[in-house]
Every structure is written in C-alpha cells, then in structure tokens.
C-alpha cells in the first residue's frame, strides 16, 4: 500500500474517470513513472531484461526473418 495524498480534480473529469472505471491511484502512479523517467531505473531495466529473456525466441525469429527477407517498406523508403 502506498502513501495517502489529497488532490483536487475538476468534478466533470472525476465523474468521467469513475464512469470509465479508471483507478486514479494506478493512473497517477503510471503517469508519474513516465514523467519521471529516472525513477526506479534499475527495476525498469531488470523488467526489460526479464521481458527480453522471456521473449528471446520470438525476438530472434523476427530478427532472422528480417535478415532473410527485409522489411515491408524496403522498396518504398526514400532514405
């Protein structure tokens, strides 16, 4: 459990968020993590490494396919 804070929101925005089923605590935490990119850098790097390890087979397969066949835009790129 996190720390309790008090914020003020426009009533219409709050009602729309509630109607949409948005968890404001989750949303604010995610937004702050994006806004503060250096927050928890080590844990984010670990999560990225873990994701890569879990998906390495698929990533390698896509890389092999691209090396073998190129990408769909090879014939239309102007750079």
C-alpha positions as CSV (number, residue, x, y, z in Angstrom):
1,X,0.0,0.0,0.0
2,X,1.2,3.4,-0.9
3,X,1.1,6.7,0.9
4,X,-2.2,8.6,1.1
5,X,-2.3,12.0,-0.7
6,X,-5.0,14.6,-1.3
7,X,-5.6,16.1,-4.8
8,X,-8.2,18.3,-6.3
9,X,-9.8,17.4,-9.6
10,X,-12.4,19.0,-11.8
11,X,-15.8,17.4,-10.9
12,X,-16.6,16.5,-14.6
13,X,-13.1,14.9,-15.0
14,X,-13.5,12.9,-11.9
15,X,-17.0,11.7,-12.9
16,X,-15.8,10.7,-16.4
17,X,-12.9,8.8,-14.8
18,X,-15.2,7.0,-12.5
19,X,-17.6,6.2,-15.3
20,X,-14.7,4.8,-17.3
21,X,-13.7,2.6,-14.4
22,X,-10.3,4.3,-14.2
23,X,-8.3,3.7,-11.0
24,X,-6.9,7.1,-10.3
25,X,-4.2,5.8,-8.0
26,X,-2.9,3.4,-10.7
27,X,-3.2,6.1,-13.4
28,X,-1.3,8.8,-11.4
29,X,1.4,6.3,-10.5
30,X,1.8,5.2,-14.1
31,X,1.8,8.9,-15.3
32,X,4.4,9.9,-12.8
33,X,6.7,7.0,-13.7
34,X,6.5,8.1,-17.4
35,X,7.0,11.7,-16.4
36,X,10.0,10.9,-14.1
37,X,12.0,8.5,-16.4
38,X,14.8,8.1,-13.9
39,X,12.5,6.8,-11.2
40,X,13.3,3.2,-10.5
41,X,15.7,2.9,-13.4
42,X,17.3,-0.3,-12.0
43,X,13.9,-2.1,-11.6
44,X,12.8,-1.0,-15.1
45,X,16.0,-2.3,-16.6
46,X,15.5,-5.5,-14.8
47,X,11.9,-5.8,-16.0
48,X,13.1,-5.1,-19.6
49,X,15.9,-7.8,-19.3
50,X,13.4,-10.2,-17.9
51,X,10.9,-9.5,-20.7
52,X,13.6,-10.0,-23.3
53,X,14.7,-13.3,-21.8
54,X,11.0,-14.5,-21.8
55,X,10.5,-13.4,-25.4
56,X,14.0,-14.1,-26.8
57,X,12.9,-16.9,-29.0
58,X,10.3,-14.7,-30.7
59,X,12.6,-11.7,-31.0
60,X,15.3,-13.9,-32.5
61,X,12.8,-15.3,-35.0
62,X,11.7,-11.9,-36.1
63,X,15.3,-10.7,-36.5
64,X,16.1,-13.8,-38.6
65,X,13.0,-13.2,-40.8
66,X,14.1,-9.5,-41.3
67,X,17.7,-10.5,-42.1
68,X,16.4,-13.0,-44.6
69,X,13.5,-11.1,-46.3
70,X,14.0,-7.5,-45.3
71,X,11.1,-5.3,-44.0
72,X,7.9,-4.4,-45.9
73,X,9.0,-0.9,-46.5
74,X,12.4,-1.7,-48.1
75,X,11.1,-0.8,-51.6
76,X,9.3,2.4,-50.7
77,X,11.6,4.2,-48.3
78,X,13.2,7.4,-49.5
79,X,16.1,7.4,-47.0
